[in-house]
Amino acid sequence: MAANALFSQLPSIESTRDPSSLSSASSFYPSGQSLQLTGVSPVSFPSIRQRVFCQANFSAISSPSSSVNGKGLKDFLHINDFEKATILNILERAKEIKALIKSGERTYLPFKGKTMAMIFAKPSMRTRVSFETGFNLLGGHAVYLGPDDIQMGKREETRDVARVLSGYNDVIMARLFAHQDILDLAKYATVPVINGLTDYNHPCQIMADALTIIEHIGQLEGTKVVYVGDGNNIVHSWLLLASIVPFHFVCACPKGFEPDQETVKKAQQTGVSKIEIIHDPKEAVRGADVVYSDVWASMGQKEEAAYRRQVFQGFQVDEELMKVAGPKAYFMHCLPAERGVEVTDGVIEAPNSIVFPQAENRMHAQNAIMLHVLGV
């Protein structure tokens, strides 16, 4: 059967979209309601149907507008806006779409005739190329809006930008500084909004990370993921994922550089995952399945770089630390990396480094996210 005929027969995902699957970020699910990853029904190939530490206001994140806008369309702002089953289904679909793209198949065009506005207050190679390429490969057209094109909140109010772009586009992706800006954008937009990164969290990155872990280990549930470095937006995203999917998450950071206390507390109170915040990297990585690192000074913190290099001494992921973790431990980094600072060149280039498959999976995870929010 021709591929285009095959895909024309595929059922719409709309029938599986359950608005009740959404919750506010402060309303977590008990582990008893969770679904085992191994229980997700695999679909065979032919059946394809970003980093600045901030003390975030968690109550703002619990706004109902953070997950469903006035027209009932889904946004993707925080991983824990969704139930576990939904997140795992998105990851399963990412695997299917990745296999399709890798096969060279180019007749599956669910985004044909659709446009996406990409707002970049913070520049990024991976975020721009992964979103733009992925949307294009599935038939859509993406419009890049750089830091000087809009100046959202300065040159034009966020609520006005949201409504104007909604009139031109089918979906909006934004990579911003202040987390409140993404909440406001989603509140006033009448099309789905995807969080490409804020100072508070980076959900698309963690979805790509989860996909990578599943590919290399077989599952995310039950694994031990150890993050070594600054308690930043990457850590917040891991904590939000740990509030709905059970695994062991450890953040090893210097004193004074812990993640947002309220986010840690909320994630721990769910009882879904074992969550630890400690200050000894060697103790943290023992028995790790994954050792994860990020830059010590993110965008907007470069004036602190020299000071942070002093404070973070002992938190570099080097060959010695990876030996403590054990021979089966993988190394991950969300990139860009400062080789020789938070991680050695040898660790990034080692056979157990999965940094570059992780980077590639940004595109595949985001494709699945876009398919979900657009209901196609």
C-alpha positions in Angstrom: 0.0 0.0 0.0 1.3 3.5 -0.9 2.5 5.5 2.2 0.1 8.4 1.5 -2.8 6.0 1.3 -1.7 4.3 4.5 -1.6 7.5 6.5 -4.9 8.7 5.1 -6.5 5.8 6.9 -5.0 6.6 10.3 -7.4 7.5 13.1 -7.3 11.1 14.4 -5.6 11.5 17.7 -8.4 13.9 18.5 -10.5 10.9 19.7 -7.8 10.2 22.3 -7.4 13.7 23.6 -8.9 13.9 27.0 -9.1 17.5 28.5 -9.4 15.9 31.9 -5.8 14.6 31.5 -4.6 18.2 32.2 -4.1 19.5 35.7 -2.5 22.6 37.2 1.2 22.4 38.0 0.4 22.4 41.7 -2.1 19.5 41.6 -0.1 16.4 41.4 -1.1 12.8 40.9 -0.6 10.0 43.4 1.6 7.2 42.3 -1.2 4.7 42.6 -2.8 6.2 39.6 0.3 6.0 37.5 0.8 3.7 34.4 3.9 1.5 34.0 6.1 2.5 31.0 6.3 -1.1 30.0 2.5 -1.1 29.8 2.4 1.4 27.0 1.2 -0.4 24.0 3.9 -0.1 21.3 2.7 0.9 17.8 4.6 -0.7 15.0 6.3 1.5 12.4 3.6 1.3 9.7 1.0 2.4 12.1 2.4 5.9 12.6 -0.6 7.8 13.3 16.6 26.1 27.8 18.8 28.3 31.8 18.8 30.7 34.6 18.3 30.0 38.3 15.3 31.8 39.7 13.1 31.5 42.7 10.0 30.8 40.8 6.5 31.7 42.1 5.0 28.2 42.1 1.5 29.5 42.7 1.6 31.4 39.4 2.4 28.1 37.6 -0.8 26.6 39.0 -3.0 28.9 37.0 -5.5 27.0 34.9 -4.5 29.0 31.9 -1.1 27.3 32.0 -2.5 24.2 30.5 -5.8 25.0 28.7 -6.6 28.3 27.1 -10.0 29.8 26.6 -10.8 27.8 23.5 -9.9 24.5 25.1 -6.6 24.1 23.1 -3.7 22.5 24.9 -0.5 24.3 25.7 2.8 22.7 26.6 4.2 24.8 29.4 5.1 22.3 32.2 5.5 18.5 32.0 3.3 18.0 35.1 0.4 19.8 33.5 -0.3 16.4 32.0 -1.0 13.0 33.5 1.7 10.3 33.3 -0.1 8.3 30.6 -0.2 11.4 28.3 3.5 12.1 28.7 4.4 8.5 28.1 2.2 8.4 25.0 3.9 11.5 23.7 7.2 9.8 24.2 6.0 6.7 22.4 4.8 8.7 19.5 8.2 10.5 19.4 9.8 7.1 18.8 7.4 6.3 16.0 7.9 9.7 14.3 11.7 9.4 14.7 11.6 5.9 13.0 9.5 7.3 10.2 11.9 10.3 9.5 14.9 8.1 9.7 13.4 5.7 7.1 13.4 8.5 4.6 9.6 8.6 4.4 8.4 12.1 3.4 4.7 11.7 2.6 3.5 11.9 6.2 2.7 15.7 6.4 0.3 16.3 9.3 1.4 20.0 9.5 0.8 20.7 5.8 -0.8 24.2 5.5 0.1 25.1 9.1 2.4 27.7 10.4 4.3 28.2 13.6 5.6 31.4 15.1 8.9 31.0 17.0 9.6 33.7 19.5 13.2 33.9 20.7 14.0 36.3 23.4 17.0 34.0 24.1 18.9 32.8 21.0 19.6 29.1 20.6 20.9 26.8 17.9 19.3 23.6 19.1 15.9 25.0 19.8 15.6 26.9 16.6 16.9 24.2 14.3 15.1 21.3 16.0 11.7 23.1 15.9 12.1 24.6 12.5 13.4 21.5 10.8 11.0 19.2 12.6 8.0 21.3 11.7 9.2 21.5 8.1 9.8 17.8 7.7 6.2 17.2 8.7 4.8 19.7 6.2 4.6 22.9 8.1 6.2 26.4 7.8 8.0 28.0 10.8 8.5 31.8 11.2 11.6 32.9 13.2 11.1 36.0 15.4 14.5 37.0 17.0 15.2 39.1 20.0 15.0 42.4 18.1 11.9 41.4 16.0 9.3 41.7 18.8 10.9 42.8 22.1 7.8 41.3 23.8 6.8 43.2 26.9 8.9 46.2 25.9 8.0 47.3 22.4 4.6 45.6 22.5 2.6 44.1 25.3 2.6 40.3 25.6 -1.2 40.1 25.5 -1.2 42.0 22.2 1.6 39.8 20.7 -0.3 36.7 21.7 -3.5 37.7 19.9 -1.8 39.0 16.8 0.3 35.9 16.3 -2.7 33.7 17.0 -4.4 35.3 14.0 -1.6 34.4 11.7 -0.4 31.0 13.0 -1.6 27.6 14.2 0.9 27.3 17.1 3.4 29.5 19.0 6.7 28.4 20.4 8.5 30.8 22.7 12.0 30.8 24.3 11.9 33.5 26.9 13.5 34.8 30.1 10.7 35.4 32.6 8.4 32.5 33.2 5.5 34.8 33.7 5.8 35.8 30.1 5.1 32.3 28.8 2.1 32.1 31.2 0.8 35.4 29.9 1.4 34.4 26.3 -0.6 31.2 26.8 -3.4 33.1 28.6 -4.1 35.4 25.8 -3.2 33.3 22.8 -6.0 31.5 21.0 -3.7 28.8 19.6 -1.5 26.3 21.5 1.7 27.7 23.1 4.8 25.6 23.6 7.4 26.5 26.2 10.8 26.4 24.4 12.5 27.5 27.7 12.1 30.0 30.4 14.2 30.9 33.4 12.1 28.5 35.4 11.9 25.4 33.3 12.7 23.7 30.0 10.1 21.0 29.4 11.0 20.2 25.8 14.6 19.4 26.8 13.5 17.0 29.5 11.1 15.3 27.1 14.1 14.7 24.8 16.2 13.5 27.7 13.5 11.0 28.7 13.2 9.8 25.2 17.0 9.3 25.1 17.0 7.4 28.4 14.2 5.1 27.2 16.1 4.4 24.0 19.4 3.5 25.8 18.2 1.9 29.0 14.8 0.6 28.0 12.7 2.7 30.4 12.8 5.8 32.5 10.9 4.3 35.5 13.1 2.9 38.2 16.3 4.5 36.9 18.6 6.8 38.9 19.3 10.1 37.2 21.9 12.3 38.9 22.3 15.9 37.9 25.6 17.6 39.0 25.8 21.4 38.9 23.6 24.4 39.3 20.0 23.9 40.5 18.6 25.7 37.5 15.7 25.4 35.1 16.8 21.9 33.9 16.6 20.7 37.5 13.1 22.2 37.9 12.0 20.3 34.8 13.4 17.0 36.1 11.6 17.6 39.4 8.3 18.3 37.6 8.8 15.0 35.6 9.6 13.2 38.8 6.2 14.3 40.2 4.4 12.2 37.7 6.8 9.4 36.6 8.5 7.3 39.3 12.3 7.3 39.2 15.2 8.3 41.5 16.3 11.9 40.9 19.3 13.4 42.7 20.6 17.0 42.3 24.2 17.5 43.6 24.9 21.2 43.8 27.0 23.6 46.0 25.3 25.1 49.0 23.4 28.2 48.0 22.8 26.9 44.4 19.9 24.5 45.2 16.8 24.4 43.0 13.6 26.4 43.9 12.6 25.1 47.4 8.9 25.2 46.6 9.3 23.1 43.5 11.4 20.5 45.4 8.8 20.4 48.2 5.9 19.9 45.8 7.6 17.2 43.9 8.6 15.3 47.0 5.1 15.6 48.5 3.6 13.7 45.5 5.5 10.6 46.8 5.9 9.5 43.1 9.7 9.5 43.0 12.6 9.4 45.4 14.1 12.9 45.2 17.3 14.1 46.9 19.1 17.4 47.0 22.7 16.9 48.3 26.1 18.6 48.2 28.5 15.7 47.6 28.9 14.7 43.9 30.6 11.4 44.6 28.0 10.3 47.0 25.3 11.4 44.5 26.5 9.5 41.5 27.1 6.1 43.1 24.9 3.6 41.3 23.7 6.2 38.8 22.2 5.1 35.5 22.6 8.6 34.1 25.0 11.4 35.2 23.7 14.8 33.8 25.5 18.1 33.7 24.9 21.7 32.5 26.8 24.9 32.3 27.5 26.6 35.7 26.7 30.1 34.4 23.7 30.2 32.1 22.6 33.0 29.7 22.1 36.1 31.8 24.7 34.9 34.4 27.9 35.4 32.5 29.1 38.2 34.8 29.1 35.5 37.6 31.1 33.0 35.6 34.4 33.6 37.4 32.8 33.5 40.8 30.8 30.4 40.0 33.9 28.5 38.8 35.4 29.0 42.2 32.2 27.9 44.1 31.6 24.9 41.8 35.1 23.4 42.2 34.6 19.7 42.8 31.4 19.6 40.8 33.1 19.0 37.4 32.0 15.7 35.8 35.4 14.1 35.0 36.6 10.6 34.3 37.1 10.0 38.1 33.5 10.9 38.9 32.2 8.7 36.1 34.2 5.8 37.5 32.5 6.3 40.9 29.1 6.2 39.0 30.1 2.8 37.5 30.8 1.4 34.1 27.1 1.3 33.0 26.4 4.9 33.7 25.6 7.2 30.7 26.6 10.8 30.5 24.2 13.5 29.4 24.4 17.2 28.8 21.7 19.5 27.4 24.4 21.6 25.6 26.1 24.0 24.9 28.9 22.6 27.0 31.9 24.5 28.3 34.4 21.7 27.9 37.0 21.7 30.6 34.7 23.5 33.0 31.6 21.6 34.1 32.7 18.5 32.1 35.9 17.3 30.7 36.4 16.7 27.0 37.1 13.0 27.7 33.8 12.5 29.3 31.8 14.1 26.5 33.7 12.0 23.9 33.6 8.7 25.9 31.7 5.7 24.5 29.1 6.0 27.3 28.3 9.7 26.4 24.9 10.0 24.7 25.0 13.8 24.4 24.6 13.9 20.7 21.7 11.4 20.4 20.2 13.5 23.2 20.5 16.6 21.1 19.0 15.0 18.1 16.1 13.8 20.1 15.0 17.4 20.7 13.5 17.4 17.3 11.8 14.1 17.6 10.3 14.8 21.1 9.2 18.2 19.9 7.5 16.8 16.8 5.4 14.6 19.1 4.6 17.5 21.4 3.4 19.6 18.4 1.3 16.7 17.1 -0.3 16.4 20.5 -1.1 20.1 21.1 -2.4 20.5 17.5 -4.5 17.3 17.8 -3.2 15.7 14.6 
